Amino acid sequence: MDKRKTQTQRVLALLENGETITSLEAARMGHPIMDLPKRISELRRAGYVISGKREKSAEGARYMRYELVRP
């Protein structure tokens, strides 16, 4: 039996631990998560409520930081 987690499962595990995540952080992980917005969309379709907050880096780059919304 394959015990490896899918990218979507890994994103969910991070969010369920109270962490937030950005696309850059996801791409730099030991096992990179590619196309984070797609993974977030899959989780939302599965019924999870995930907020996205627009942020801006010191260099002016704009990005989204995702967080699981708890009831």
MIVO-191470 format. One record per residue (C-alpha): residue number from 1; y, z, x. Coordinates in pm, 1 decimal. Each point is the difference from the previous one (the first is absolute). Example, Ala and Ser with C-alpha at 12.3 -4.5 7.8 and 13.67 -1.06 7.14 Angstrom:
BEGIN
<rec resi="1" c2="-450.0" c3="780.0" c1="1230.0"/>
<rec resi="2" c2="344.0" c3="-66.0" c1="137.0"/>
***
This chain:
BEGIN
<rec resi="1" c2="0.0" c3="0.0" c1="0.0"/>
<rec resi="2" c2="344.2" c3="-95.3" c1="133.1"/>
<rec resi="3" c2="218.3" c3="311.5" c1="30.9"/>
<rec resi="4" c2="315.0" c3="-181.1" c1="112.7"/>
<rec resi="5" c2="296.0" c3="37.4" c1="-231.4"/>
<rec resi="6" c2="190.3" c3="-299.0" c1="-128.9"/>
<rec resi="7" c2="367.6" c3="-33.5" c1="86.5"/>
<rec resi="8" c2="88.0" c3="105.0" c1="-355.3"/>
<rec resi="9" c2="-219.2" c3="310.7" c1="27.7"/>
<rec resi="10" c2="166.8" c3="94.0" c1="329.4"/>
<rec resi="11" c2="347.8" c3="-37.4" c1="-152.5"/>
<rec resi="12" c2="-104.1" c3="216.3" c1="-294.3"/>
<rec resi="13" c2="-142.4" c3="267.5" c1="232.0"/>
<rec resi="14" c2="331.4" c3="18.8" c1="189.1"/>
<rec resi="15" c2="203.5" c3="20.4" c1="-318.6"/>
<rec resi="16" c2="-231.7" c3="261.6" c1="-153.3"/>
<rec resi="17" c2="55.4" c3="214.5" c1="311.3"/>
<rec resi="18" c2="370.6" c3="7.0" c1="-84.1"/>
<rec resi="19" c2="99.3" c3="-251.4" c1="265.6"/>
<rec resi="20" c2="237.5" c3="-290.6" c1="-46.1"/>
<rec resi="21" c2="-51.7" c3="-342.3" c1="156.3"/>
<rec resi="22" c2="195.4" c3="-312.9" c1="92.0"/>
<rec resi="23" c2="-126.8" c3="-347.8" c1="83.0"/>
<rec resi="24" c2="81.4" c3="49.5" c1="368.2"/>
<rec resi="25" c2="-186.5" c3="331.1" c1="12.8"/>
<rec resi="26" c2="-297.9" c3="-157.4" c1="-177.1"/>
<rec resi="27" c2="-11.9" c3="-292.0" c1="243.7"/>
<rec resi="28" c2="8.8" c3="234.8" c1="301.1"/>
<rec resi="29" c2="-291.9" c3="218.2" c1="-110.3"/>
<rec resi="30" c2="-320.1" c3="15.3" c1="206.5"/>
<rec resi="31" c2="-163.1" c3="-223.3" c1="-261.8"/>
<rec resi="32" c2="302.9" c3="-194.8" c1="-127.5"/>
<rec resi="33" c2="68.8" c3="-35.3" c1="-369.2"/>
<rec resi="34" c2="132.2" c3="-347.2" c1="-58.2"/>
<rec resi="35" c2="222.6" c3="-99.9" c1="-293.9"/>
<rec resi="36" c2="81.8" c3="354.3" c1="-113.1"/>
<rec resi="37" c2="189.9" c3="-116.7" c1="-312.4"/>
<rec resi="38" c2="-320.6" c3="-167.0" c1="-121.3"/>
<rec resi="39" c2="-201.2" c3="319.4" c1="60.4"/>
<rec resi="40" c2="265.7" c3="199.0" c1="-191.7"/>
<rec resi="41" c2="-17.4" c3="-251.9" c1="-285.5"/>
<rec resi="42" c2="-379.6" c3="39.1" c1="-15.5"/>
<rec resi="43" c2="36.0" c3="377.4" c1="-24.2"/>
<rec resi="44" c2="262.1" c3="-29.0" c1="-273.3"/>
<rec resi="45" c2="-228.8" c3="-231.4" c1="-198.5"/>
<rec resi="46" c2="-270.6" c3="265.3" c1="37.1"/>
<rec resi="47" c2="233.3" c3="249.0" c1="-171.0"/>
<rec resi="48" c2="162.5" c3="183.0" c1="291.4"/>
<rec resi="49" c2="374.3" c3="64.1" c1="-24.9"/>
<rec resi="50" c2="158.4" c3="-85.1" c1="333.6"/>
<rec resi="51" c2="372.7" c3="3.0" c1="65.0"/>
<rec resi="52" c2="170.8" c3="-228.6" c1="246.4"/>
<rec resi="53" c2="324.3" c3="106.2" c1="164.0"/>
<rec resi="54" c2="214.2" c3="-254.9" c1="181.8"/>
<rec resi="55" c2="110.0" c3="120.8" c1="341.1"/>
<rec resi="56" c2="197.4" c3="-142.9" c1="289.5"/>
<rec resi="57" c2="-72.3" c3="54.6" c1="369.0"/>
<rec resi="58" c2="263.8" c3="82.4" c1="258.7"/>
<rec resi="59" c2="-18.8" c3="-365.7" c1="107.5"/>
<rec resi="60" c2="70.6" c3="-116.6" c1="-356.5"/>
<rec resi="61" c2="-351.8" c3="-110.9" c1="-97.5"/>
<rec resi="62" c2="-82.8" c3="68.1" c1="-364.8"/>
<rec resi="63" c2="-343.3" c3="115.4" c1="-110.1"/>
<rec resi="64" c2="-185.7" c3="186.4" c1="-275.5"/>
<rec resi="65" c2="-152.6" c3="345.4" c1="37.2"/>
<rec resi="66" c2="-280.9" c3="64.9" c1="-250.2"/>
<rec resi="67" c2="-102.0" c3="336.9" c1="-142.9"/>
<rec resi="68" c2="-254.8" c3="111.4" c1="-259.0"/>
<rec resi="69" c2="164.4" c3="158.5" c1="-304.1"/>
<rec resi="70" c2="-185.7" c3="311.3" c1="-109.6"/>
<rec resi="71" c2="-5.3" c3="105.7" c1="-366.1"/>
***
